[in-house]
Every structure is written in C-alpha cells, then in structure tokens.
Amino acid sequence: MNNILKISYRNLKRNYRRTLLTASLITIGVIFVLIYTAMSGSFKSYTVGQITDSLMGHIQIHKKGYVASVDNLPLDKNRYYVASAQDFVT
C-alpha cells in the first residue's frame, strides 16, 4: 500500500499541468452543479409563490396537512391559517 501511494504521488508530481487541469475542471464542475441546484430550487419556490399569491384572494382554505408541507408553502408566510369555516364566521 505504501508503494502505491509513493508511485501515485510521484505521477501526480511528474504530470503537474495535467493534475492541475483535472483538479480545476472538477472544482469548476462541482461549483456549476451547486449553482444550478440552488437556482432551480429558488425558481421552484418563486414559481409556487407567484401562482399561489396571484390566483387567490385574501382568504385561503387548505386541505388538512397543506401548511405542514414545507415544499407547498407560498413565499408570503404572513397569511392566516383557518382550520375551519367556523373560525372566521361571526
């Protein structure tokens, strides 16, 4: 095992440009994947928020468990939750 590490280290040192190029391309690829993941997640949240906020009025009645689901929450969290119609009827 020690021999393999010595040989691999020697090869990395010998082919310095190739090693540097490979490491930098892997790093750039990982950065692009992270940026894409973050942007697609924020785009999904933005789209759900836009649809939820623009197509509904001031009162929202949801099925039980909707508020507990984090993925389905709109971006505007300043809304009131009504458990039943009797809560807002006077």
N, CA, C and O atoms as a GROMACS GRO file, in nm:
protein
  360
    1MET      N    1   0.082  -0.120   0.000
    1MET     CA    2   0.000   0.000   0.000
    1MET      C    3   0.087   0.126   0.000
    1MET      O    4   0.055   0.226  -0.065
    2ASN      N    5   0.196   0.120   0.074
    2ASN     CA    6   0.285   0.233   0.080
    2ASN      C    7   0.351   0.260  -0.056
    2ASN      O    8   0.372   0.376  -0.094
    3ASN      N    9   0.382   0.152  -0.129
    3ASN     CA   10   0.441   0.167  -0.262
    3ASN      C   11   0.345   0.236  -0.358
    3ASN      O   12   0.385   0.322  -0.436
    4ILE      N   13   0.219   0.198  -0.351
    4ILE     CA   14   0.118   0.258  -0.440
    4ILE      C   15   0.106   0.407  -0.415
    4ILE      O   16   0.097   0.485  -0.510
    5LEU      N   17   0.106   0.447  -0.289
    5LEU     CA   18   0.098   0.590  -0.257
    5LEU      C   19   0.221   0.665  -0.307
    5LEU      O   20   0.209   0.777  -0.356
    6LYS      N   21   0.337   0.606  -0.295
    6LYS     CA   22   0.459   0.670  -0.344
    6LYS      C   23   0.455   0.687  -0.496
    6LYS      O   24   0.490   0.792  -0.549
    7ILE      N   25   0.412   0.581  -0.565
    7ILE     CA   26   0.406   0.587  -0.712
    7ILE      C   27   0.301   0.689  -0.756
    7ILE      O   28   0.326   0.766  -0.849
    8SER      N   29   0.185   0.690  -0.691
    8SER     CA   30   0.081   0.785  -0.731
    8SER      C   31   0.123   0.929  -0.704
    8SER      O   32   0.097   1.017  -0.785
    9TYR      N   33   0.188   0.952  -0.592
    9TYR     CA   34   0.238   1.087  -0.562
    9TYR      C   35   0.343   1.130  -0.664
    9TYR      O   36   0.343   1.244  -0.709
   10ARG      N   37   0.431   1.038  -0.701
   10ARG     CA   38   0.535   1.069  -0.800
   10ARG      C   39   0.472   1.102  -0.936
   10ARG      O   40   0.517   1.193  -1.005
   11ASN      N   41   0.367   1.027  -0.974
   11ASN     CA   42   0.300   1.054  -1.102
   11ASN      C   43   0.227   1.188  -1.099
   11ASN      O   44   0.227   1.261  -1.198
   12LEU      N   45   0.166   1.220  -0.986
   12LEU     CA   46   0.099   1.349  -0.974
   12LEU      C   47   0.200   1.463  -0.985
   12LEU      O   48   0.172   1.566  -1.047
   13LYS      N   49   0.314   1.446  -0.925
   13LYS     CA   50   0.418   1.547  -0.928
   13LYS      C   51   0.480   1.558  -1.068
   13LYS      O   52   0.515   1.667  -1.113
   14ARG      N   53   0.495   1.447  -1.134
   14ARG     CA   54   0.558   1.444  -1.266
   14ARG      C   55   0.468   1.511  -1.370
   14ARG      O   56   0.516   1.588  -1.454
   15ASN      N   57   0.338   1.483  -1.365
   15ASN     CA   58   0.242   1.540  -1.460
   15ASN      C   59   0.167   1.656  -1.393
   15ASN      O   60   0.046   1.650  -1.374
   16TYR      N   61   0.241   1.759  -1.358
   16TYR     CA   62   0.186   1.869  -1.278
   16TYR      C   63   0.074   1.943  -1.350
   16TYR      O   64  -0.030   1.970  -1.291
   17ARG      N   65   0.094   1.975  -1.479
   17ARG     CA   66  -0.008   2.050  -1.554
   17ARG      C   67  -0.136   1.971  -1.570
   17ARG      O   68  -0.246   2.024  -1.555
   18ARG      N   69  -0.122   1.844  -1.601
   18ARG     CA   70  -0.240   1.759  -1.618
   18ARG      C   71  -0.316   1.746  -1.486
   18ARG      O   72  -0.439   1.750  -1.484
   19THR      N   73  -0.243   1.730  -1.376
   19THR     CA   74  -0.306   1.719  -1.245
   19THR      C   75  -0.378   1.848  -1.209
   19THR      O   76  -0.491   1.844  -1.160
   20LEU      N   77  -0.314   1.960  -1.232
   20LEU     CA   78  -0.375   2.089  -1.202
   20LEU      C   79  -0.498   2.114  -1.288
   20LEU      O   80  -0.600   2.163  -1.239
   21LEU      N   81  -0.491   2.080  -1.416
   21LEU     CA   82  -0.604   2.097  -1.506
   21LEU      C   83  -0.721   2.009  -1.464
   21LEU      O   84  -0.835   2.055  -1.462
   22THR      N   85  -0.695   1.884  -1.431
   22THR     CA   86  -0.801   1.793  -1.389
   22THR      C   87  -0.866   1.840  -1.260
   22THR      O   88  -0.989   1.840  -1.248
   23ALA      N   89  -0.786   1.880  -1.163
   23ALA     CA   90  -0.840   1.926  -1.034
   23ALA      C   91  -0.922   2.053  -1.051
   23ALA      O   92  -1.027   2.068  -0.988
   24SER      N   93  -0.876   2.143  -1.135
   24SER     CA   94  -0.950   2.268  -1.156
   24SER      C   95  -1.081   2.243  -1.231
   24SER      O   96  -1.182   2.306  -1.200
   25LEU      N   97  -1.081   2.154  -1.328
   25LEU     CA   98  -1.204   2.123  -1.400
   25LEU      C   99  -1.306   2.053  -1.311
   25LEU      O  100  -1.426   2.079  -1.322
   26ILE      N  101  -1.261   1.965  -1.224
   26ILE     CA  102  -1.352   1.901  -1.129
   26ILE      C  103  -1.411   2.004  -1.034
   26ILE      O  104  -1.530   2.000  -1.004
   27THR      N  105  -1.328   2.096  -0.987
   27THR     CA  106  -1.376   2.202  -0.897
   27THR      C  107  -1.478   2.291  -0.966
   27THR      O  108  -1.582   2.323  -0.908
   28ILE      N  109  -1.451   2.331  -1.088
   28ILE     CA  110  -1.544   2.414  -1.163
   28ILE      C  111  -1.675   2.339  -1.188
   28ILE      O  112  -1.783   2.397  -1.178
   29GLY      N  113  -1.668   2.212  -1.218
   29GLY     CA  114  -1.788   2.132  -1.239
   29GLY      C  115  -1.874   2.123  -1.114
   29GLY      O  116  -1.996   2.135  -1.121
   30VAL      N  117  -1.811   2.102  -1.000
   30VAL     CA  118  -1.886   2.095  -0.874
   30VAL      C  119  -1.951   2.229  -0.842
   30VAL      O  120  -2.065   2.234  -0.795
   31ILE      N  121  -1.880   2.338  -0.868
   31ILE     CA  122  -1.936   2.471  -0.844
   31ILE      C  123  -2.058   2.495  -0.932
   31ILE      O  124  -2.159   2.547  -0.885
   32PHE      N  125  -2.050   2.457  -1.060
   32PHE     CA  126  -2.164   2.474  -1.150
   32PHE      C  127  -2.283   2.389  -1.108
   32PHE      O  128  -2.397   2.434  -1.118
   33VAL      N  129  -2.259   2.269  -1.062
   33VAL     CA  130  -2.369   2.184  -1.015
   33VAL      C  131  -2.436   2.246  -0.893
   33VAL      O  132  -2.559   2.245  -0.882
   34LEU      N  133  -2.357   2.300  -0.801
   34LEU     CA  134  -2.414   2.364  -0.682
   34LEU      C  135  -2.494   2.489  -0.718
   34LEU      O  136  -2.602   2.512  -0.663
   35ILE      N  137  -2.444   2.568  -0.810
   35ILE     CA  138  -2.516   2.688  -0.853
   35ILE      C  139  -2.645   2.649  -0.922
   35ILE      O  140  -2.750   2.710  -0.896
   36TYR      N  141  -2.641   2.549  -1.010
   36TYR     CA  142  -2.762   2.504  -1.079
   36TYR      C  143  -2.866   2.452  -0.980
   36TYR      O  144  -2.985   2.482  -0.994
   37THR      N  145  -2.824   2.375  -0.881
   37THR     CA  146  -2.916   2.321  -0.782
   37THR      C  147  -2.981   2.434  -0.702
   37THR      O  148  -3.102   2.431  -0.678
   38ALA      N  149  -2.904   2.531  -0.662
   38ALA     CA  150  -2.958   2.643  -0.585
   38ALA      C  151  -3.055   2.725  -0.669
   38ALA      O  152  -3.161   2.766  -0.620
   39MET      N  153  -3.020   2.750  -0.794
   39MET     CA  154  -3.108   2.831  -0.880
   39MET      C  155  -3.237   2.759  -0.913
   39MET      O  156  -3.343   2.821  -0.915
   40SER      N  157  -3.230   2.628  -0.938
   40SER     CA  158  -3.353   2.556  -0.971
   40SER      C  159  -3.445   2.546  -0.849
   40SER      O  160  -3.567   2.551  -0.863
   41GLY      N  161  -3.388   2.531  -0.730
   41GLY     CA  162  -3.469   2.528  -0.609
   41GLY      C  163  -3.537   2.661  -0.582
   41GLY      O  164  -3.654   2.665  -0.545
   42SER      N  165  -3.463   2.770  -0.601
   42SER     CA  166  -3.523   2.902  -0.580
   42SER      C  167  -3.626   2.933  -0.688
   42SER      O  168  -3.726   3.000  -0.661
   43PHE      N  169  -3.603   2.887  -0.810
   43PHE     CA  170  -3.701   2.908  -0.917
   43PHE      C  171  -3.831   2.836  -0.885
   43PHE      O  172  -3.939   2.890  -0.910
   44LYS      N  173  -3.822   2.714  -0.831
   44LYS     CA  174  -3.943   2.639  -0.793
   44LYS      C  175  -4.019   2.713  -0.684
   44LYS      O  176  -4.141   2.726  -0.692
   45SER      N  177  -3.948   2.761  -0.582
   45SER     CA  178  -4.013   2.834  -0.473
   45SER      C  179  -4.078   2.963  -0.525
   45SER      O  180  -4.189   2.997  -0.486
   46TYR      N  181  -4.008   3.032  -0.612
   46TYR     CA  182  -4.061   3.156  -0.669
   46TYR      C  183  -4.187   3.129  -0.751
   46TYR      O  184  -4.285   3.202  -0.741
   47THR      N  185  -4.185   3.024  -0.832
   47THR     CA  186  -4.300   2.990  -0.916
   47THR      C  187  -4.421   2.953  -0.830
   47THR      O  188  -4.532   2.999  -0.857
   48VAL      N  189  -4.400   2.870  -0.729
   48VAL     CA  190  -4.511   2.832  -0.641
   48VAL      C  191  -4.566   2.955  -0.571
   48VAL      O  192  -4.688   2.970  -0.559
   49GLY      N  193  -4.479   3.043  -0.524
   49GLY     CA  194  -4.524   3.165  -0.458
   49GLY      C  195  -4.602   3.256  -0.551
   49GLY      O  196  -4.704   3.311  -0.511
   50GLN      N  197  -4.556   3.272  -0.673
   50GLN     CA  198  -4.626   3.357  -0.769
   50GLN      C  199  -4.765   3.302  -0.802
   50GLN      O  200  -4.862   3.378  -0.807
   51ILE      N  201  -4.774   3.173  -0.825
   51ILE     CA  202  -4.903   3.112  -0.858
   51ILE      C  203  -4.997   3.120  -0.738
   51ILE      O  204  -5.114   3.153  -0.754
   52THR      N  205  -4.947   3.090  -0.620
   52THR     CA  206  -5.031   3.091  -0.501
   52THR      C  207  -5.078   3.231  -0.467
   52THR      O  208  -5.194   3.250  -0.432
   53ASP      N  209  -4.991   3.329  -0.476
   53ASP     CA  210  -5.028   3.465  -0.439
   53ASP      C  211  -5.115   3.534  -0.543
   53ASP      O  212  -5.200   3.615  -0.506
   54SER      N  213  -5.097   3.504  -0.669
   54SER     CA  214  -5.170   3.577  -0.772
   54SER      C  215  -5.308   3.520  -0.802
   54SER      O  216  -5.394   3.594  -0.849
   55LEU      N  217  -5.330   3.394  -0.778
   55LEU     CA  218  -5.457   3.334  -0.815
   55LEU      C  219  -5.555   3.320  -0.700
   55LEU      O  220  -5.664   3.266  -0.718
   56MET      N  221  -5.521   3.368  -0.581
   56MET     CA  222  -5.609   3.353  -0.466
   56MET      C  223  -5.638   3.488  -0.405
   56MET      O  224  -5.563   3.584  -0.422
   57GLY      N  225  -5.749   3.494  -0.335
   57GLY     CA  226  -5.789   3.617  -0.268
   57GLY      C  227  -5.726   3.629  -0.131
   57GLY      O  228  -5.619   3.574  -0.105
   58HIS      N  229  -5.795   3.702  -0.043
   58HIS     CA  230  -5.741   3.727   0.091
   58HIS      C  231  -5.761   3.611   0.185
   58HIS      O  232  -5.691   3.600   0.286
   59ILE      N  233  -5.855   3.524   0.156
   59ILE     CA  234  -5.880   3.408   0.241
   59ILE      C  235  -5.837   3.283   0.165
   59ILE      O  236  -5.873   3.264   0.049
   60GLN      N  237  -5.762   3.200   0.232
   60GLN     CA  238  -5.720   3.074   0.172
   60GLN      C  239  -5.766   2.960   0.262
   60GLN      O  240  -5.738   2.960   0.382
   61ILE      N  241  -5.836   2.864   0.204
   61ILE     CA  242  -5.879   2.746   0.278
   61ILE      C  243  -5.804   2.628   0.219
   61ILE      O  244  -5.812   2.601   0.099
   62HIS      N  245  -5.729   2.558   0.304
   62HIS     CA  246  -5.644   2.450   0.258
   62HIS      C  247  -5.689   2.318   0.316
   62HIS      O  248  -5.754   2.313   0.420
   63LYS      N  249  -5.654   2.213   0.247
   63LYS     CA  250  -5.675   2.078   0.296
   63LYS      C  251  -5.586   2.055   0.418
   63LYS      O  252  -5.478   2.113   0.428
   64LYS      N  253  -5.630   1.972   0.508
   64LYS     CA  254  -5.552   1.944   0.629
   64LYS      C  255  -5.415   1.887   0.589
   64LYS      O  256  -5.407   1.795   0.508
   65GLY      N  257  -5.310   1.942   0.647
   65GLY     CA  258  -5.174   1.897   0.618
   65GLY      C  259  -5.101   1.982   0.515
   65GLY      O  260  -4.981   1.963   0.493
   66TYR      N  261  -5.173   2.075   0.451
   66TYR     CA  262  -5.108   2.160   0.349
   66TYR      C  263  -5.002   2.249   0.412
   66TYR      O  264  -4.893   2.264   0.358
   67VAL      N  265  -5.035   2.309   0.526
   67VAL     CA  266  -4.943   2.402   0.589
   67VAL      C  267  -4.820   2.329   0.643
   67VAL      O  268  -4.712   2.387   0.650
   68ALA      N  269  -4.836   2.204   0.681
   68ALA     CA  270  -4.723   2.127   0.735
   68ALA      C  271  -4.622   2.091   0.627
   68ALA      O  272  -4.506   2.064   0.657
   69SER      N  273  -4.665   2.090   0.503
   69SER     CA  274  -4.575   2.054   0.394
   69SER      C  275  -4.490   2.175   0.356
   69SER      O  276  -4.543   2.276   0.310
   70VAL      N  277  -4.360   2.165   0.374
   70VAL     CA  278  -4.271   2.279   0.351
   70VAL      C  279  -4.260   2.311   0.203
   70VAL      O  280  -4.249   2.428   0.167
   71ASP      N  281  -4.264   2.211   0.115
   71ASP     CA  282  -4.248   2.235  -0.028
   71ASP      C  283  -4.365   2.314  -0.085
   71ASP      O  284  -4.346   2.388  -0.182
   72ASN      N  285  -4.483   2.302  -0.029
   72ASN     CA  286  -4.600   2.366  -0.086
   72ASN      C  287  -4.632   2.501  -0.026
   72ASN      O  288  -4.728   2.566  -0.068
   73LEU      N  289  -4.554   2.546   0.072
   73LEU     CA  290  -4.581   2.676   0.133
   73LEU      C  291  -4.549   2.788   0.036
   73LEU      O  292  -4.447   2.784  -0.033
   74PRO      N  293  -4.636   2.889   0.029
   74PRO     CA  294  -4.605   3.005  -0.056
   74PRO      C  295  -4.494   3.088   0.009
   74PRO      O  296  -4.464   3.071   0.127
   75LEU      N  297  -4.435   3.176  -0.069
   75LEU     CA  298  -4.327   3.258  -0.018
   75LEU      C  299  -4.377   3.360   0.083
   75LEU      O  300  -4.304   3.399   0.175
   76ASP      N  301  -4.503   3.405   0.067
   76ASP     CA  302  -4.560   3.502   0.160
   76ASP      C  303  -4.618   3.426   0.279
   76ASP      O  304  -4.727   3.370   0.270
   77LYS      N  305  -4.545   3.426   0.390
   77LYS     CA  306  -4.589   3.349   0.506
   77LYS      C  307  -4.667   3.434   0.605
   77LYS      O  308  -4.686   3.393   0.719
   78ASN      N  309  -4.713   3.552   0.564
   78ASN     CA  310  -4.789   3.640   0.653
   78ASN      C  311  -4.938   3.617   0.640
   78ASN      O  312  -5.017   3.707   0.669
   79ARG      N  313  -4.977   3.502   0.597
   79ARG     CA  314  -5.118   3.470   0.583
   79ARG      C  315  -5.167   3.401   0.710
   79ARG      O  316  -5.090   3.340   0.784
   80TYR      N  317  -5.297   3.414   0.733
   80TYR     CA  318  -5.357   3.348   0.849
   80TYR      C  319  -5.408   3.212   0.809
   80TYR      O  320  -5.458   3.194   0.698
   81TYR      N  321  -5.395   3.116   0.897
   81TYR     CA  322  -5.442   2.980   0.871
   81TYR      C  323  -5.579   2.963   0.937
   81TYR      O  324  -5.594   2.988   1.056
   82VAL      N  325  -5.678   2.921   0.858
   82VAL     CA  326  -5.813   2.898   0.908
   82VAL      C  327  -5.837   2.748   0.909
   82VAL      O  328  -5.838   2.684   0.803
   83ALA      N  329  -5.856   2.691   1.027
   83ALA     CA  330  -5.874   2.547   1.038
   83ALA      C  331  -6.012   2.506   0.989
   83ALA      O  332  -6.026   2.400   0.927
   84SER      N  333  -6.115   2.586   1.016
   84SER     CA  334  -6.249   2.556   0.969
   84SER      C  335  -6.321   2.685   0.935
   84SER      O  336  -6.276   2.793   0.972
   85ALA      N  337  -6.430   2.672   0.865
   85ALA     CA  338  -6.506   2.791   0.825
   85ALA      C  339  -6.567   2.860   0.946
   85ALA      O  340  -6.595   2.980   0.939
   86GLN      N  341  -6.589   2.790   1.057
   86GLN     CA  342  -6.648   2.849   1.176
   86GLN      C  343  -6.553   2.946   1.244
   86GLN      O  344  -6.598   3.029   1.323
   87ASP      N  345  -6.425   2.939   1.218
   87ASP     CA  346  -6.328   3.028   1.282
   87ASP      C  347  -6.342   3.173   1.237
   87ASP      O  348  -6.311   3.264   1.315
   88PHE      N  349  -6.386   3.198   1.115
   88PHE     CA  350  -6.396   3.335   1.069
   88PHE      C  351  -6.539   3.382   1.049
   88PHE      O  352  -6.560   3.498   1.014
   89VAL      N  353  -6.638   3.297   1.068
   89VAL     CA  354  -6.778   3.338   1.060
   89VAL      C  355  -6.822   3.388   1.196
   89VAL      O  356  -6.805   3.318   1.296
   90THR      N  357  -6.877   3.508   1.201
   90THR     CA  358  -6.920   3.562   1.331
   90THR      C  359  -7.067   3.544   1.356
   90THR      O  360  -7.117   3.584   1.461
   0.00000   0.00000   0.00000
